[in-house]
């Protein structure tokens, strides 16, 4: 791929490939919300991206009042469009909300709050957790997931190190920033939550076909790769990335119907935390 703009047009498709792998995680969140809420009450789903797990919650529990939110207006618009496709639009509320500023939500108004892989985004995690605690009803519940291990990141880091001939620091938005229990539990407990349960679960990553998988790999460092590509000083940066990626991914391909797809040999591990706001 010689032009980064061509890659830009494919970004949403690539994120959909990644998101397909997260279906079991969303199902686990739905299961947990069902156990904690009995399928009734209100749920504020934060950092929902294009509507997950908001749509799964609305579909599973018709009596649950679900608000689908994200800091990006574009993502909220995508969630609305997908909800319409799935016939779920009228079962959801939509709002643009930043995790660090939930002032639009009244204090103590939500029976449950869900944050699926969202706490890695805010610059001020402490403030975000305090805001979540504020809007949760006394006796209410937070259900959240964070990454413990993401083998795909290790593969991409190896590719980037060879491409640039240097080791890169962790990305600004680091999926592994909350891998240690204390990194999340400390702010939760400081805000006033009590940890009810913690569970580690595996998730298999299928990164798509030979034409898709390397492009999915560029998502971690896409801004840097685009900058290098546009400078013209490094030649075809995306082409070089693909060559190195495929060399390092050799042996990870499996046959899926008529296509070969890249299946990471080791699963990702995520942590599911249930926290309660005391009465």
N, C-alpha and C positions, 0 to 999 in steps of 0.2 A: 504494500500500500504506500504510494508515494506522497499522498497529501493527507494531512491530519484532518482536513475538513471532511474528507470521505469517511474517515473513522467516526467523526462527530455524528454523522447521520445514523450510525449504527448503535449509538450508546444505549438507547432505550431497549433495543433488542438484546443487547449483551446483558444488561441488568436483569432482563426477564429470564435469561438462561441461569444467572446466579440465583434469582428468586425462586425458580422452580425447585432448586435444591432445598429451599427453606420451608417447603410445605409441611414436612413432619414437625418442625419447630412450631409453626403456627397452630397445627393440630394439637400439640401438647399445651399450648397456651389456652386454646379453646377448652380443652379438657379440664385444665386447672381452673379457669374462670367458672366453668360449670359447677365444679365441686365447691368452690368458694361462694358462689352467688345463688346457686340453685336455678340459674338461667333467668333471673329477674333483677330489677334495679337498673342502675346506670353505670356505664363504662366509658371512661375517657381514654381513648387510644392515642398515645402521643408518638410522634416520629413515625407515622404510619406509612410514609412514602406513598406509593400508588394504591394504598388501601388495605394493607395487610398488617395485622390480622383482623382489622375492622370488619371486612366483608365476611370472613369466616365466622366471626362472632355473631354478626347479624343473621347469617343464614342458619346457624346452629340454634340460636335462642331468639325466637320471634318476640318474646316478651321483654327482652333486654333492650334498653335504650343506649345505643352506641353512637358516640361522637368520634368521627374520623378526622384526625388533625395532622398537620405537618408544618414545619417552618417555611417550606417552599410553596408559594402559590401555584407554581407549575405542577408540583406533585399532587396538590389537592385537586387541581383540575383533572389530572390523570386519574385520580381515585374516583372522581365523579363519573368520568367517562366509562371506566371499567365497571363501576357499580350499575350504570345504566345497561351495559352489555349483559350483565349477569342478572338483571331484574331485581337488584337490591337497592336501587337509588332511594326509594321511598322509605326504606327501613333504616336509613342512616342519616345522621346530621354531619355536616362538613364545616370545618373552620380552619383558617390559617392561624397556627399557634406555635410560638417558640418555647422550647422547654425552659428557657431561662426567664420567661415572662408569661405567666398564665393569668395575668390580671383580668382577662376577660371572663375567667371562670370564678364563680363565687366560692368563698372559703367554705369548706366542709360540705360541698354539694355532691361529691361523687362517691358512689358505693365502692367502685373499683377503678383503678388506673392501670393500664397496661403500657409497657414500654419495651418493644421488641428490638433489641440491638440499638437502642436510641441513646443511651447514656454516654456513649463514646463520642458523641458530636458536640455537646456544649463546651464552651471554653471554661465556664464556671459550673462545675459539677455540683458543688455545694449549694449554690443558689437554685439550680434546677431541682435537686432533691428536696430542698426546703419548699419550693413551689408545689411540687407534687404532694408533699405532706400537707400543705395548707389546704389544697382543694379536696383532699380525701376526707370523707366523713369519719368521725370517731368510731372505731370498730371496723372501718373500711380496710380495703386490701390493695396492695400494689403487687402486680405480677410483672416481672421483668426478666429479660435474658441478656447475657453478655457472653462474649467469646472467651473460651479458655485456650483453645488451640485452633489454628487455621493453617494447615499444611500448605495450602495454595500460596500463602504469603511467603513461606520459606522458598518455594520454587521460584516465585517472581523475584524475590530478593537476590537469589543466585543469578538469575538472568540479568538483572540490572547491574549487579556487581561486575559481571563479565563484560556487559555492554559498555559501561562507563569506566571500567578499570579502577573502580574504587567502591568501598562499602558505603551504602547510604544510611543515614539515620532513619529511625522509624517515621512513617508518614505523619503529617500534621493531624489527620484524623486516623488514629491508630486503632484498628479493631481489637488489638490485644492490650489496650491501655488499662482494662479492668479485669485482666486475667487472674490477678491475685484477689482472694476473697476480701481482704482488708480494704482494697481500693474502692470497692462498692459498699461493703458492709459498714465501714467506718462512717461515711457520709449519711447512709440510711439511719444508722443508730444515733448519730449526732442530731439529725433532724427530728428524731422522736419515734421512728419506726422500730418495731421489734421484728427480728428475723424469725419467721415461722418455720420455713423449710428451705433447703438448698439441695439441688439435684444436678448432677452432671450427666449429659446425654450426648451420644454420638450422632453425627450427621454426615452422610456420604455426599461427596461433591463430584458431579458429572459436569464437566466444563464445555461440553458440546463437541462438534465435529472438528476435523483438522483445520477447517477454515474459520471456525468460531473460537476454539479454545485459546489460541494465542492472543486473540483480540480481547477475550475476557481477562487474560493475564495483564493486559496493559491498563486496566481500569485503576489499579492501585497508584500508578505513577503517571497517569495520563497527561496531567498538566505539564510535567517536566518533559515528557516525550514530545508533546505538541510543540513546546518551545524549542527543543533541539531540532525538530523536523523543520520548523518554520525558519530557523536561522540559516539552514542550508550548509552549516559548517561540518556536520557529521554525516552528510549524505542521506541515504534512505534509512532513517532511524528505525521506523516500524518494520522495514524489511529485515534489518539486522536483529531486531528483537525477536521476530518470528523464527529466524534461523537458529538463534541460541535457545529459544524456548523449546523448539521441537527437538533439538539435540538433548536437552535436559529432561524432556518429557518422554523420551523413548522408553518403551517398556510399560508405559502407563495406559496404552490404548487398548480398548476392548471392542469387540464387535457388537453392534446394536442394530439388528436388522441388516440393511444394506450399507450402513455407515460405520466407520470407526469413530468412537468417542473417547475423550480423555476422562478417565475415572481415577481420581487421586487414590493411591494405594492405602493411605492412612486417612481415617475419618477426621473431620473437624469435631471439636468438642465444645459444646456450649453449656452454660450454667443457667438454670432456671431458679429464680429466687422468689419466694412468696414472703412478703412483709406486711405486718399489720400495724395500723394506727390504733393505739390503745383507746379504750372508751374514756 
